Amino acid sequence: MARMAPTLAQLFALLKNDEPSDDSEIGILFGTSSEILQAESPAGANELSVREAEVAEWLLDLQYKDSSVSATENESSSPEKDSDPLNKEGSKAIEKSPDYIEIYLYLDKPSGSSKNASPKSEETSLISEKGSLESKEKQKESEEKSLISISEGSLESKEEEESLEKPSDSSEKGEALTPKPKKSVRMKCNENVSVSVSEIPSMPKLMTLKSCPSVGMSLESFDQIDNSPMFRSNGAGGNGESNAMVEEAWELLKKSYVYYKGKEVGTLAAMDPSAETLNYNQVFVRDFFPSGLACLMKDPPEPEIVKNFLLKTLHLQGWEKRIDNFTLGEGVMPASFKVLFDSHRLKETLIADFGGSAIGRVAPLDSGFWWIILLRSYTKCTRDYALAELPEVQRGMKLILNLCLSDGFDTFPTLLCADGCSMIDRRMGIYGYPIEIQALFYFALRCARQMLKPERGGKELIERIDKRITALSFHIQQYYWLDFTQLNKIYRYKTEEYSHTAVNKFNVIPESIPDWVFDFMPLRGGYLIGNVSPARMDFRWFLLGNCIAILSCLATGAQATAIMDLVEERWEDLVGEMPLKIVYPALEGHDWRTVTGFDPKNTRWSYHNGGSWPVLLWLLTAACIKTGRPQIAKRAIDLVEQRLSKDGWPEYYDGKTGRYIGKQARKYQTWSISGYLIAKMMIENPSNLVMISLEEDKRIANPRLTRSASFPP
């Protein structure tokens, strides 16, 4: 006996496991042990709209193993084809359109034959008849008899229903049709029927977002990616303006090359013809790092300048280093060098600065770390392990590390350093154990651990490195980390605690917590604070230290995610109109006078005191890719592309939101240029991440803890 056909809404309701109003409809749609639903293409299918034909695919060829009864279909009046955006010619464009969703339906087995219905039908109904089938021969006979043509007005449905049309016109009466094993239907997202694909258990997910290569995947797998041009990019994958900006950046970077005896050995710090040269005509070790990285990521790579730079600075390391009457350690790397032409000897000479000409006369503690990290990046890019294995290079790494790992009176695994020994090269209150130096120290230790050979005292040094990185990672993760929960604990600290059971191990006074922290700290997110030392915690945010901690895995996976959460939550404060704040917040008033010593260059929201530095874009981009948040980096890159080139590639920006070009900023700053290029190349080819990122070391994450000999039983 024929039954009324369910509407499309009822069909979706059944698929969503909703309770239908009539139990008989379940049999119509899915069949009982002896029923199936079989939809076929009516005659005159070309008169139906294509959209309705696509919808019909929902009900095409449904058959279960125990089913045997077929149903027929009618057609209803359809809207004009011209007004319907769904058409076969534009199917490719429709698949990409956000206005349509596509749902796949997988069939257990092919359905049976089909028959054409009357072309004059205007309303469509689904009917099914029960039958008792005893053999396969009887089943075939019943299938042919069940194909009924229904003329106009023969049946009235309870609601207006969608027209059904089978895409194939080739089937004829009695001809068996073998359908595809997968059927699909496209539907406008604004359909009256509300259905979620994820709510249908039998439906596979239409599209799964492709995870970031660094998430759930070993970084070493990037080494297996083909290095052919299709996998490489120079950052010119955007629109016309973006491509022009990238080309301009490469031209400017090329002009900044410094040559010594016919070979490029580095890049100038800046090329601003309108400003006084000062020391911006020199090659700085920390400034060249992003330039060298850009050359390694370029297609094709230009590793020669990086190799020459590494060897030339290694040669300068062996020079005698004297400031006044004091001789510096043998392993100290130069802060910068420049090439001069000796008119008397008629040859080029090198002049290196180890801190004697710097502001405050402070040796660059970070130069050696950047040098080791760049050596590892060069090795990763070129596979030229011979360079790192040279006796001179091995000795240079050992000299740097011996300076940092020497025995002393330290009770912490962190590295004590003075103001002005890093990128923040002026007095800014970072004396002690700043996060930037600790993160770079940790990064360099792990890079050196991969490249050091056990010969000639290397084995003993490797053992010292292993012990130090384990202690250092624990110290930073435990005592530098700050989120809402930890802030509340510090706020409730008790003071003057003694013995090994002390909670407030550094005797931090809760009243010393600045007021801005309570408003700045979101419920979701956290960061590694600037400094931790006895009775002192510097709660300021330092971007470089936090990003390096992510890339080196000094921060745990959960901490890295929380740092990215903080950047999103406090976007206006940390990014603003021009990425990125080197430190937040700025020192003002009394703090500025006492901490900076009335420094006229480090006034509030300027230079190192809350200024915005475009060079930091590459660090944020690398950290975003590693944590699976590339959309954050893309947003920052878009901001940079709006102004950086038009403003002449300045060194830094001033103002709380980074709106103004820095009052003493040099234009055509090389690392602003290279930082942008790295960010573009990494966002377009995330496999570049392996040059500047490390994987988590399980031995560090799960160290074997032993009781101290001095600990009471």
C-alpha positions as CSV (number, residue, x, y, z in Angstrom):
1,M,0.0,0.0,0.0
2,A,1.4,3.4,-1.0
3,R,2.4,5.8,1.7
4,M,2.8,9.6,1.6
5,A,6.4,10.7,1.1
6,P,8.3,12.5,3.9
7,T,9.4,16.1,3.4
8,L,13.1,17.1,3.2
9,A,12.8,18.5,6.7
10,Q,11.5,15.2,7.9
11,L,14.4,13.4,6.2
12,F,16.9,15.6,7.9
13,A,15.1,15.1,11.2
14,L,15.4,11.4,10.8
15,L,19.1,11.6,10.0
16,K,19.6,13.8,13.1
17,N,18.0,11.0,15.2
18,D,14.9,13.2,15.9
19,E,11.7,11.4,16.6
20,P,9.4,11.4,13.6
21,S,5.7,12.1,13.8
22,D,4.8,8.9,12.0
23,D,6.5,5.6,12.5
24,S,5.6,4.6,9.0
25,E,8.0,7.2,7.7
26,I,10.9,5.3,9.1
27,G,10.0,2.4,6.9
28,I,9.6,4.7,3.9
29,L,13.1,6.2,4.4
30,F,15.2,3.3,5.6
31,G,13.0,0.2,5.3
32,T,12.4,-2.6,7.7
33,S,13.9,-6.0,7.3
34,S,11.9,-6.4,4.1
35,E,11.8,-2.8,2.8
36,I,14.1,-0.4,1.0
37,L,13.8,3.0,-0.6
38,Q,14.7,3.3,-4.2
39,A,14.6,6.6,-6.1
40,E,14.8,6.9,-9.8
41,S,15.0,9.5,-12.5
42,P,11.7,10.6,-13.9
43,A,11.0,11.2,-17.5
44,G,11.5,14.7,-18.7
45,A,14.3,15.3,-16.2
46,N,15.6,18.1,-18.4
47,E,12.6,20.2,-17.4
48,L,13.7,20.1,-13.7
49,S,16.0,22.6,-12.2
50,V,19.5,21.4,-11.7
51,R,19.4,22.4,-8.0
52,E,16.4,20.1,-7.4
53,A,18.2,17.4,-9.3
54,E,21.2,17.7,-6.9
55,V,18.9,17.5,-3.9
56,A,17.4,14.3,-5.3
57,E,20.8,12.6,-4.8
58,W,19.9,12.3,-1.1
59,L,17.4,9.6,-1.9
60,L,19.1,8.0,-4.8
61,D,20.0,4.3,-4.7
62,L,19.5,3.7,-1.0
63,Q,19.5,-0.1,-0.3
64,Y,20.2,-2.3,2.6
65,K,21.1,-6.0,2.6
66,D,17.7,-7.2,3.9
67,S,15.6,-4.8,1.8
68,S,13.7,-5.4,-1.3
69,V,10.9,-2.9,-1.9
70,S,11.4,0.0,-4.3
71,A,9.7,3.4,-4.4
72,T,9.1,5.8,-7.2
73,E,9.3,9.5,-7.5
74,N,7.3,12.3,-9.1
75,E,8.4,15.8,-10.0
76,S,7.0,19.1,-9.0
77,S,7.1,22.6,-10.4
78,S,10.6,24.1,-10.3
79,P,11.8,27.7,-10.3
80,E,13.5,29.2,-13.4
81,K,16.9,27.9,-14.1
82,D,18.3,31.4,-14.7
83,S,17.6,32.5,-11.2
84,D,19.2,29.4,-9.6
85,P,23.0,29.8,-8.9
86,L,23.5,26.0,-8.9
87,N,24.3,24.9,-12.4
88,K,26.6,22.2,-13.8
89,E,28.8,24.6,-15.7
90,G,29.6,26.5,-12.4
91,S,29.9,23.4,-10.2
92,K,33.6,24.0,-9.6
93,A,33.0,27.5,-8.4
94,I,30.0,26.4,-6.2
95,E,32.2,23.8,-4.4
96,K,34.4,26.7,-3.2
97,S,31.5,29.0,-2.3
98,P,30.9,29.5,1.4
99,D,27.1,29.7,0.6
100,Y,26.8,26.0,0.0
101,I,27.6,22.9,1.9
102,E,28.1,19.5,0.5
103,I,27.2,16.3,2.3
104,Y,28.4,12.9,1.3
105,L,26.3,9.7,1.7
106,Y,28.0,6.3,1.5
107,L,26.0,3.3,0.3
108,D,26.4,-0.2,1.5
109,K,25.6,-1.8,-2.0
110,P,24.4,-0.7,-5.4
111,S,20.7,-0.2,-6.0
112,G,18.4,-1.7,-8.6
113,S,16.9,-0.6,-11.8
114,S,15.2,2.6,-12.7
115,K,12.3,3.8,-14.8
116,N,11.2,7.1,-16.2
117,A,8.2,8.9,-14.8
118,S,5.7,11.1,-16.6
119,P,7.2,14.5,-17.7
120,K,4.0,16.4,-16.9
121,S,4.3,15.7,-13.1
122,E,4.4,18.8,-11.0
123,E,4.4,17.4,-7.4
124,T,6.7,14.6,-6.2
125,S,5.9,11.9,-3.6
126,L,7.6,8.9,-2.5
127,I,5.6,5.8,-2.1
128,S,6.6,2.4,-1.0
129,E,4.9,-1.0,-1.0
130,K,5.5,-3.9,1.3
131,G,6.0,-7.2,-0.2
132,S,7.1,-10.6,0.9
133,L,10.0,-11.8,-1.2
134,E,11.1,-15.4,-1.1
135,S,13.8,-15.6,-3.8
136,K,16.0,-13.4,-5.9
137,E,13.9,-14.2,-9.0
138,K,10.8,-12.9,-7.3
139,Q,12.7,-9.9,-6.1
140,K,13.5,-8.9,-9.7
141,E,9.9,-9.3,-10.8
142,S,8.7,-7.2,-7.9
143,E,11.2,-4.5,-8.7
144,E,9.9,-4.1,-12.2
145,K,6.3,-4.1,-11.1
146,S,6.9,-1.6,-8.4
147,L,7.9,1.1,-10.9
148,I,4.7,3.1,-11.2
149,S,4.2,6.2,-13.3
150,I,2.1,8.7,-11.5
151,S,0.3,11.4,-13.6
152,E,-0.3,15.0,-12.7
153,G,-2.3,15.5,-9.5
154,S,-2.4,11.7,-8.6
155,L,-1.0,12.2,-5.2
156,E,-0.9,15.2,-2.8
157,S,1.9,15.4,-0.3
158,K,1.4,16.8,3.2
159,E,3.9,19.6,2.5
160,E,5.5,21.2,-0.6
161,E,8.5,19.0,-1.3
162,E,11.7,19.3,-3.3
163,S,11.7,18.0,-6.9
164,L,13.8,14.9,-7.5
165,E,15.9,14.3,-10.6
166,K,18.5,11.7,-11.3
167,P,21.6,13.2,-13.1
168,S,21.9,10.3,-15.6
169,D,19.5,10.2,-18.5
170,S,20.9,7.0,-20.0
171,S,18.8,4.6,-18.0
172,E,15.8,3.1,-19.7
173,K,13.0,0.9,-18.5
174,G,14.2,-2.4,-17.2
175,E,17.8,-1.4,-17.6
176,A,19.9,-2.1,-14.5
177,L,21.9,0.9,-13.3
178,T,25.0,0.7,-11.2
179,P,25.4,3.9,-9.1
180,K,28.5,5.3,-7.7
181,P,29.4,4.1,-4.2
182,K,29.2,7.7,-2.9
183,K,26.4,10.2,-3.5
184,S,26.5,13.9,-2.6
185,V,24.0,16.8,-2.3
186,R,24.7,20.5,-2.4
187,M,22.4,22.7,-0.5
188,K,22.2,26.4,0.2
189,C,23.3,27.2,3.7
190,N,20.2,29.4,4.3
191,E,17.8,26.5,3.7
192,N,14.8,26.4,6.1
193,V,16.0,23.0,7.2
194,S,18.7,23.3,9.8
195,V,21.1,20.4,10.0
196,S,24.6,20.0,11.1
197,V,26.8,17.5,9.4
198,S,28.6,16.8,12.6
199,E,25.3,15.8,14.2
200,I,24.7,13.0,11.7
201,P,26.6,9.9,12.9
202,S,26.4,8.2,9.5
203,M,27.9,11.1,7.7
204,P,31.6,11.5,7.3
205,K,33.0,15.0,7.9
206,L,33.0,17.0,4.7
207,M,36.3,18.8,5.3
208,T,38.9,18.6,8.0
209,L,41.1,21.6,8.7
210,K,44.6,20.8,7.8
211,S,46.7,21.1,10.9
212,C,49.8,23.2,11.1
213,P,52.9,21.1,10.1
214,S,54.4,21.7,13.5
215,V,51.4,20.4,15.4
216,G,51.1,16.7,15.9
217,M,54.1,16.2,13.5
218,S,57.7,15.8,14.1
219,L,59.7,18.8,12.9
220,E,62.2,16.4,11.4
221,S,59.5,15.3,8.9
222,F,60.0,18.6,7.2
223,D,63.4,17.3,6.1
224,Q,61.6,14.9,3.9
225,I,59.8,17.7,2.0
226,D,60.9,18.1,-1.6
227,N,63.2,21.1,-2.0
228,S,62.0,21.6,-5.6
229,P,60.8,25.1,-6.5
230,M,57.2,24.2,-5.9
231,F,58.0,23.8,-2.2
232,R,60.1,26.9,-1.9
233,S,59.2,30.5,-1.9
234,N,60.9,33.9,-1.7
235,G,57.8,35.4,0.0
236,A,56.2,36.7,-3.2
237,G,53.1,34.6,-2.9
238,G,50.6,37.4,-2.1
239,N,48.9,40.1,-4.1
240,G,50.5,42.7,-6.3
241,E,51.4,45.2,-3.6
242,S,52.8,42.5,-1.4
243,N,54.9,41.0,-4.2
244,A,56.3,44.5,-5.0
245,M,57.2,45.0,-1.4
246,V,58.9,41.6,-1.3
247,E,61.0,42.4,-4.4
248,E,61.9,45.8,-2.9
249,A,63.0,44.1,0.3
250,W,65.3,41.7,-1.6
251,E,66.9,44.5,-3.5
252,L,67.6,46.5,-0.4
253,L,69.0,43.5,1.4
254,K,71.3,42.8,-1.5
255,K,72.5,46.5,-1.4
256,S,73.4,46.1,2.3
257,Y,76.0,43.3,1.6
258,V,79.5,44.0,3.0
259,Y,82.4,42.6,1.1
260,Y,85.9,41.6,2.3
261,K,88.5,40.6,-0.2
262,G,85.8,40.1,-2.8
263,K,83.5,37.9,-0.6
264,E,80.3,38.9,1.1
265,V,80.8,38.6,4.8
266,G,77.7,40.3,6.3
267,T,75.2,43.1,6.0
268,L,75.2,46.7,7.2
269,A,73.0,47.6,10.1
270,A,71.3,50.4,8.2
271,M,71.6,52.3,5.0
272,D,69.9,55.6,5.9
273,P,71.6,58.4,3.8
274,S,69.8,61.1,5.7
275,A,71.1,60.3,9.2
276,E,74.5,60.3,10.9
277,T,76.3,57.0,10.4
278,L,77.5,56.3,13.9
279,N,78.0,52.6,14.2
280,Y,75.2,51.7,11.7
281,N,77.8,51.1,9.0
282,Q,79.0,48.0,10.8
283,V,78.1,44.3,10.6
284,F,76.5,43.3,14.0
285,V,76.3,39.7,14.9
286,R,72.7,39.9,16.3
287,D,71.6,42.1,13.4
288,F,73.0,39.7,10.8
289,F,71.2,36.7,12.2
290,P,67.8,37.5,10.5
291,S,69.7,38.5,7.3
292,G,71.5,35.2,7.2
293,L,68.3,33.3,7.9
294,A,66.6,35.1,5.0
295,C,69.5,34.1,2.7
296,L,69.1,30.5,3.8
297,M,65.4,30.4,3.2
298,K,65.6,32.1,-0.2
299,D,64.9,30.1,-3.4
300,P,67.5,29.2,-4.3
301,P,69.4,29.5,-1.0
302,E,72.4,31.7,-0.7
303,P,74.4,30.0,2.0
304,E,77.8,31.4,1.0
305,I,77.4,34.7,2.8
306,V,76.3,32.9,6.0
307,K,79.3,30.6,5.8
308,N,81.7,33.5,5.2
309,F,80.2,35.4,8.1
310,L,80.5,32.4,10.5
311,L,84.2,31.8,9.6
312,K,85.1,35.5,9.7
313,T,83.6,36.1,13.1
314,L,85.2,32.9,14.4
315,H,88.5,34.4,13.3
316,L,87.8,37.6,15.2
317,Q,87.0,35.5,18.3
318,G,90.7,34.6,18.5
319,W,91.8,38.2,18.7
320,E,93.1,39.6,22.0
321,K,90.3,41.6,23.5
322,R,91.3,44.4,25.8
323,I,89.2,47.2,27.2
324,D,91.4,49.7,29.1
325,N,93.7,47.4,31.1
326,F,91.4,44.4,31.3
327,T,91.5,41.4,29.0
328,L,88.2,39.7,28.1
329,G,87.6,36.0,28.0
330,E,88.9,34.1,25.1
331,G,85.5,32.9,24.0
332,V,83.9,36.3,23.7
333,M,82.4,37.0,20.3
334,P,82.5,40.5,18.8
335,A,79.4,42.7,18.9
336,S,80.2,44.0,15.4
337,F,83.0,44.5,12.9
338,K,83.6,46.8,9.9
339,V,85.8,46.7,6.8
340,L,88.2,49.5,6.2
341,F,90.7,50.1,3.4
342,D,94.2,50.8,4.6
343,S,95.6,53.4,2.3
344,H,99.2,52.8,3.5
345,R,99.2,49.0,3.1
346,L,96.8,49.3,0.2
347,K,94.6,46.4,1.4
348,E,91.4,45.9,3.3
349,T,91.4,45.4,7.1
350,L,88.8,44.4,9.7
351,I,88.1,46.3,12.9
352,A,86.1,44.5,15.5
353,D,84.2,45.9,18.5
354,F,83.9,43.6,21.6
355,G,82.0,46.2,23.6
356,G,84.6,48.8,24.0
357,S,82.8,51.2,21.7
358,A,79.3,50.2,22.8
359,I,76.9,52.3,25.0
360,G,78.0,51.6,28.5
361,R,81.1,49.6,27.5
362,V,79.3,46.2,27.9
363,A,80.4,43.0,26.2
364,P,77.7,41.4,24.0
365,L,76.7,38.3,25.9
366,D,74.2,37.3,23.2
367,S,76.6,37.4,20.2
368,G,78.0,33.9,21.0
369,F,74.6,32.4,21.3
370,W,73.3,33.9,18.0
371,W,76.5,32.6,16.3
372,I,75.9,29.0,17.5
373,I,72.2,29.1,16.6
374,L,73.0,30.4,13.1
375,L,75.6,27.7,12.6
376,R,73.0,25.1,13.4
377,S,70.5,26.8,10.9
378,Y,73.2,26.8,8.2
379,T,73.8,23.1,8.8
380,K,70.1,22.3,8.7
381,C,69.7,24.2,5.4
382,T,72.7,23.0,3.5
383,R,73.4,19.6,5.1
384,D,77.0,20.8,5.2
385,Y,78.1,19.0,8.4
386,A,81.7,19.4,7.5
387,L,81.7,23.1,8.5
388,A,80.5,22.4,12.1
389,E,83.0,19.5,12.4
390,L,86.0,21.6,11.5
391,P,88.4,21.7,14.5
392,E,88.4,25.5,14.5
393,V,84.6,25.6,14.7
394,Q,84.4,22.9,17.4
395,R,87.0,24.9,19.4
396,G,85.0,28.2,18.9
397,M,81.8,26.6,20.3
398,K,83.7,25.1,23.3
399,L,85.2,28.5,24.1
400,I,81.8,30.2,24.1
401,L,80.2,27.5,26.3
402,N,83.1,27.3,28.7
403,L,82.5,31.0,29.5
404,C,78.9,30.2,30.4
405,L,79.4,26.8,32.2
406,S,82.3,27.7,34.3
407,D,82.0,27.0,38.1
408,G,81.3,29.9,40.4
409,F,79.1,31.0,43.3
410,D,75.8,30.7,41.4
411,T,73.0,28.9,43.2
412,F,70.7,29.2,40.1
413,P,71.2,27.5,36.6
414,T,70.4,30.9,35.0
415,L,73.1,33.1,33.6
416,L,73.9,36.4,35.4
417,C,74.4,39.4,33.2
418,A,74.6,43.1,33.2
419,D,72.4,45.8,31.7
420,G,73.0,46.5,28.0
421,C,74.5,43.0,27.1
422,S,71.8,42.0,24.6
423,M,69.4,43.6,22.1
424,I,68.4,46.0,24.8
425,D,71.8,47.6,24.8
426,R,71.1,50.5,27.2
427,R,70.1,50.7,30.8
428,M,66.6,49.3,31.1
429,G,66.6,47.4,34.4
430,I,67.4,44.0,33.0
431,Y,70.4,43.4,35.2
432,G,70.3,40.0,36.8
433,Y,68.8,37.0,35.0
434,P,66.7,38.4,32.0
435,I,64.5,36.0,30.1
436,E,66.0,37.0,26.8
437,I,69.5,35.8,27.8
438,Q,68.2,32.7,29.5
439,A,66.2,31.6,26.5
440,L,69.1,32.3,24.1
441,F,71.4,30.5,26.5
442,Y,69.2,27.4,26.5
443,F,68.7,27.5,22.7
444,A,72.5,27.7,22.2
445,L,73.1,24.8,24.6
446,R,70.8,22.6,22.8
447,C,72.1,23.5,19.3
448,A,75.7,23.0,20.5
449,R,74.7,19.6,22.0
450,Q,73.7,18.5,18.5
451,M,76.9,19.7,16.8
452,L,79.6,19.0,19.3
453,K,81.8,15.9,18.8
454,P,83.0,13.9,21.8
455,E,86.7,14.1,20.8
456,R,89.2,16.5,22.4
457,G,87.2,17.1,25.6
458,G,83.8,17.3,23.9
459,K,82.4,14.4,25.8
460,E,82.9,16.0,29.2
461,L,81.4,19.3,27.9
462,I,78.4,17.4,26.5
463,E,77.7,15.9,30.0
464,R,77.9,19.4,31.5
465,I,75.5,20.7,28.9
466,D,73.0,17.9,29.6
467,K,73.0,18.7,33.3
468,R,72.6,22.4,32.7
469,I,69.8,22.3,30.2
470,T,67.8,20.0,32.6
471,A,68.2,22.3,35.5
472,L,67.7,25.5,33.4
473,S,64.4,24.3,31.9
474,F,63.0,23.3,35.3
475,H,64.0,26.7,36.8
476,I,62.5,28.8,34.0
477,Q,59.3,26.7,33.7
478,Q,58.7,26.8,37.5
479,Y,59.8,30.3,38.6
480,Y,59.4,32.5,35.5
481,W,56.0,31.4,34.5
482,L,53.0,33.7,35.3
483,D,49.4,33.2,34.6
484,F,46.2,34.1,36.5
485,T,46.5,31.2,38.9
486,Q,50.2,31.8,39.6
487,L,49.6,35.5,40.0
488,N,47.0,34.8,42.6
489,K,49.4,32.6,44.5
490,I,52.2,35.2,44.5
491,Y,49.6,37.8,45.7
492,R,49.0,35.6,48.7
493,Y,52.7,34.8,49.4
494,K,54.0,34.7,52.9
495,T,57.4,36.2,53.5
496,E,60.4,35.4,55.6
497,E,60.1,31.6,55.0
498,Y,63.0,29.4,55.8
499,S,64.0,25.7,55.2
500,H,63.4,23.5,52.1
501,T,59.6,23.7,52.6
502,A,59.4,27.4,51.7
503,V,56.8,28.3,49.1
504,N,58.1,31.8,48.5
505,K,61.6,30.7,47.6
506,F,62.8,34.1,46.5
507,N,61.2,36.0,49.3
508,V,59.2,38.2,46.9
509,I,57.1,40.8,48.7
510,P,53.5,40.7,47.4
511,E,53.3,44.5,47.8
512,S,56.0,44.8,45.1
513,I,53.6,43.5,42.4
514,P,52.8,46.5,40.1
515,D,49.1,47.4,39.8
516,W,49.1,47.1,36.0
517,V,49.7,43.3,36.2
518,F,46.3,42.7,37.7
519,D,44.5,44.4,34.8
520,F,46.9,43.0,32.1
521,M,46.7,39.3,33.1
522,P,43.7,37.6,31.3
523,L,42.0,34.6,32.6
524,R,43.2,32.7,29.5
525,G,46.9,33.0,28.8
526,G,50.2,33.5,30.5
527,Y,53.9,34.4,29.8
528,L,57.4,34.1,31.1
529,I,58.2,37.2,33.1
530,G,61.3,39.3,32.5
531,N,63.5,38.5,35.5
532,V,63.6,36.5,38.7
533,S,66.2,37.1,41.4
534,P,66.2,37.3,45.2
535,A,63.3,39.5,46.5
536,R,62.7,40.7,42.9
537,M,60.4,39.7,40.1
538,D,60.3,41.8,36.9
539,F,56.7,41.3,35.6
540,R,57.3,43.0,32.3
541,W,56.5,41.2,29.0
542,F,59.6,40.7,26.8
543,L,58.6,39.3,23.4
544,L,62.0,38.1,22.2
545,G,62.5,35.9,25.3
546,N,59.1,34.4,25.1
547,C,59.3,33.6,21.4
548,I,62.8,32.1,21.7
549,A,61.5,30.0,24.7
550,I,58.8,28.6,22.3
551,L,61.1,27.8,19.5
552,S,63.7,26.1,21.7
553,C,61.1,24.2,23.7
554,L,62.2,25.9,26.9
555,A,58.5,26.6,27.4
556,T,56.3,23.6,27.8
557,G,53.6,22.9,25.2
558,A,50.9,24.2,27.5
559,Q,52.9,27.3,28.2
560,A,53.6,28.0,24.5
561,T,49.8,27.8,23.8
562,A,49.1,30.1,26.7
563,I,51.7,32.7,25.4
564,M,49.9,32.7,22.1
565,D,46.6,33.1,23.9
566,L,48.0,36.1,25.7
567,V,49.1,37.7,22.4
568,E,45.5,37.3,21.1
569,E,43.9,38.6,24.3
570,R,46.2,41.6,24.6
571,W,46.6,42.3,20.9
572,E,46.1,46.1,21.2
573,D,48.7,46.3,23.9
574,L,51.4,44.0,22.5
575,V,50.9,44.5,18.7
576,G,48.8,47.6,18.2
577,E,49.1,49.4,14.9
578,M,52.7,48.2,14.1
579,P,54.2,44.9,15.4
580,L,55.7,44.4,17.8
581,K,56.3,45.7,21.4
582,I,59.8,44.7,22.5
583,V,58.7,45.2,26.1
584,Y,55.4,46.0,27.8
585,P,54.6,48.2,29.6
586,A,56.9,51.3,29.3
587,L,58.7,52.7,32.3
588,E,57.2,56.2,33.1
589,G,57.7,58.9,35.7
590,H,59.8,57.9,38.7
591,D,60.5,54.4,37.4
592,W,61.9,55.8,34.2
593,R,64.1,58.3,36.0
594,T,65.5,55.7,38.4
595,V,65.8,52.7,36.2
596,T,67.0,54.3,32.9
597,G,68.9,57.2,34.5
598,F,66.9,59.8,32.6
599,D,67.8,58.2,29.2
600,P,66.5,60.6,26.5
601,K,66.4,57.8,23.9
602,N,64.4,55.4,26.1
603,T,61.5,57.7,27.0
604,R,58.2,56.1,27.5
605,W,56.9,54.1,24.5
606,S,60.0,54.7,22.5
607,Y,63.0,52.6,21.5
608,H,63.6,49.9,24.0
609,N,61.2,51.3,26.5
610,G,58.0,50.1,24.9
611,G,58.9,50.8,21.3
612,S,57.5,48.7,18.4
613,W,60.2,46.8,16.4
614,P,59.2,45.3,13.0
615,V,62.2,42.9,13.1
616,L,60.4,40.9,15.8
617,L,57.9,39.9,13.2
618,W,59.9,36.9,12.2
619,L,60.1,35.6,15.8
620,L,56.3,35.9,16.3
621,T,55.7,34.2,12.9
622,A,58.0,31.2,13.8
623,A,56.3,30.9,17.2
624,C,52.9,31.0,15.7
625,I,53.6,28.3,13.1
626,K,55.1,26.1,15.8
627,T,52.1,26.4,18.0
628,G,49.6,26.0,15.1
629,R,48.4,29.6,15.1
630,P,49.5,31.0,11.7
631,Q,46.5,33.2,11.6
632,I,48.0,35.4,14.3
633,A,51.2,35.8,12.2
634,K,49.2,36.6,9.1
635,R,47.3,39.3,10.9
636,A,50.6,40.9,12.1
637,I,52.1,40.6,8.6
638,D,49.1,42.5,7.1
639,L,49.7,45.3,9.6
640,V,53.4,45.5,8.6
641,E,52.6,45.6,4.9
642,Q,50.3,48.6,5.3
643,R,53.1,50.9,6.3
644,L,56.6,49.5,6.6
645,S,57.7,50.0,3.0
646,K,55.9,53.3,2.7
647,D,57.7,54.6,5.8
648,G,61.1,53.6,4.5
649,W,61.7,50.5,6.5
650,P,62.4,52.2,9.9
651,E,64.2,50.6,12.8
652,Y,61.4,51.1,15.3
653,Y,58.1,52.9,15.9
654,D,57.1,55.1,18.9
655,G,53.8,55.5,20.7
656,K,51.6,53.2,22.8
657,T,50.2,51.6,19.6
658,G,53.3,52.0,17.5
659,R,51.7,54.7,15.3
660,Y,54.7,57.0,14.8
661,I,58.1,56.4,13.3
662,G,60.7,56.4,16.0
663,K,62.2,59.8,16.8
664,Q,65.8,58.5,16.4
665,A,65.0,55.5,14.2
666,R,67.2,54.9,11.2
667,K,65.5,54.2,8.0
668,Y,66.3,51.3,5.7
669,Q,67.2,49.2,8.7
670,T,68.5,45.9,7.4
671,W,67.0,43.7,10.1
672,S,63.5,45.3,9.6
673,I,63.8,44.3,6.0
674,S,65.1,40.7,6.6
675,G,62.6,40.2,9.4
676,Y,59.7,40.9,7.1
677,L,61.2,38.6,4.4
678,I,61.6,35.7,6.9
679,A,58.0,36.1,8.1
680,K,56.7,36.0,4.5
681,M,58.7,33.0,3.5
682,M,57.8,31.0,6.6
683,I,54.1,31.7,6.4
684,E,54.2,30.6,2.8
685,N,56.4,27.6,3.4
686,P,56.2,26.4,7.0
687,S,58.9,23.8,6.3
688,N,61.4,26.6,6.9
689,L,60.6,26.3,10.6
690,V,63.1,23.4,11.0
691,M,66.0,25.9,10.5
692,I,65.0,27.8,13.6
693,S,63.1,25.4,15.8
694,L,63.9,22.5,18.0
695,E,61.8,19.5,19.1
696,E,61.0,18.7,22.7
697,D,63.7,16.6,24.3
698,K,62.0,13.9,26.4
699,R,65.1,13.5,28.6
700,I,64.7,17.2,29.6
701,A,60.9,17.0,29.9
702,N,61.1,13.9,32.2
703,P,64.4,14.1,34.0
704,R,65.5,11.5,36.5
705,L,65.2,13.3,39.9
706,T,67.7,12.4,42.6
707,R,67.9,13.6,46.3
708,S,70.6,16.1,47.1
709,A,73.3,14.9,49.5
710,S,72.6,17.9,51.7
711,F,68.9,17.3,51.9
712,P,67.9,16.0,55.4
713,P,66.5,12.4,55.6
